[in-house]
Amino acid sequence: MAKNTVNCYQNNVAWLYLLTAWGNWSGSRIGTEYKAAWPLVTASCDIRPMLSDADGETVDRAVGRLKHFDPLGYDIVVAYYKGKASCRAIGQELGKPTYTI
C-alpha cells in the first residue's frame, strides 16, 4: 500500500471509532441531567468504545455542525451511530442501494 493510502485508512478507522464511541456515549446520556463520573461503570465484558463527557460533547458539536452543511448526511450519521440503524434499513428508507450509504 502507498503511504497516502495507509494514512487515509488510518484516518478513516479513527473517525469510525470516534463516531461509534459517540453513538454509545450519546445513548448512555439519554434521560440524564448530570454528567457521568468518568470512567463510566460498565460490565466487565462490555467492550464497546466509549468517550469521556468532554470528548463526547466535542464530537456531538461536530456532528451537530454537519446538519448545517449536509442535512441528509447528518440524518444518516445519527441514524447509524446513535440510532443503531443498519445501512440496509437506511438505504431502504431513502430508496437507495445499501452500498451508497
N, C-alpha and C positions, 0 to 999 in steps of 0.2 A: 504494500500500500504506500502511496505517496504521503509525504509528511503532512501536506494540507488536508488530505483525506482523513488521516488519523486524527488530526486536531479537530476537524469538523465532527467526526464521530464522537470524540470525547466531549465536545461541547453539547452535542445532542443528548448524550447519555446524562450529562449533568442537568440539563433542562428537564429531561424526563423524570429524573429523580426528584428535582425540586417541585415539579408540578404534582407528582404522585404524593410526595410528603405534604404539600399544601392541601391537597384534597383530603388526606387523612386528618391533618390539623384542623381544617375548617369543619369537618364532620364531627370532630370531638368538641368543638366550641359551641355547637348549636344548643340553645337554651341556657347558656351560662352568661352571667353578667360579670363574673370576676375572672381575672387572668389565672391561668393554671400555674401551679408551682412547678418549676422545671427541675429535674425531668419528670414528665408525667409518669404516674404509676400505672404500669400496664402489666398484663400477664407475661410471665417469663418466656412463654412461647410466642408472644406477639412480635413478629419481625417486620411489621410494616414500617416504612420510613416515616419519621415524624419530624416536626420542626419546633423550635422554641417559639414562644409567642412573638418575640421581636422579629424573628425570621419569617414566621407565618404572616405577620402583618405586612412585612415588606413585599412578599410575593403576592399577597392579597391586593395591595395597592397597584402592583404592576399588572395583574390580571384585570383589575378594575379599569385601568387606563386603556387596556385593549378594547374595551367596549366603545370608546370614542372613535377609534381608528378602524375597527373591524367588528361590528356588532355580531355578525354570524360566527366569526372566529371565537369571539367571547362566549357565545352560547354553546359552541362545540366544546371549548375547553372546560367550561363549568359543568356541562352535562357529563363529559367523560371522566374528569378528575374528581369533581366534587359529588356529582350525582351517580357516579359509577355506572353510567350507561355504556353499553358496548358500542363499538364502531358500527356494527351491523344495525343496531337499533337506531343510532343517529342517522346513518345513511338512509335507512328506510323512511324515517320521519321526513328527511329532506328530499327524498326521491332521487338519491344519488347512489352510485356504486360505493361499496364499502371501501375500496382502495383509494377513494378520493378524500376520505375523512382522515 
